[in-house]
């Protein structure tokens, strides 16, 4: 059985939870999210891991 795990949805889920818990950190969370997604797009090849 193969399992494909994408990092982008996990990062966005974590960012959404953090924004709900600590709304004052919104600017930092959005900035970090954009940086992580950008780096994954450039270097991670889509940010997917294949688990067997």
Secondary structure as UniProt FT lines:
FT   STRAND          3..6
FT   HELIX           7..21
FT   HELIX           23..25
FT   HELIX           26..43
FT   TURN            45..47
FT   STRAND          48..51
//
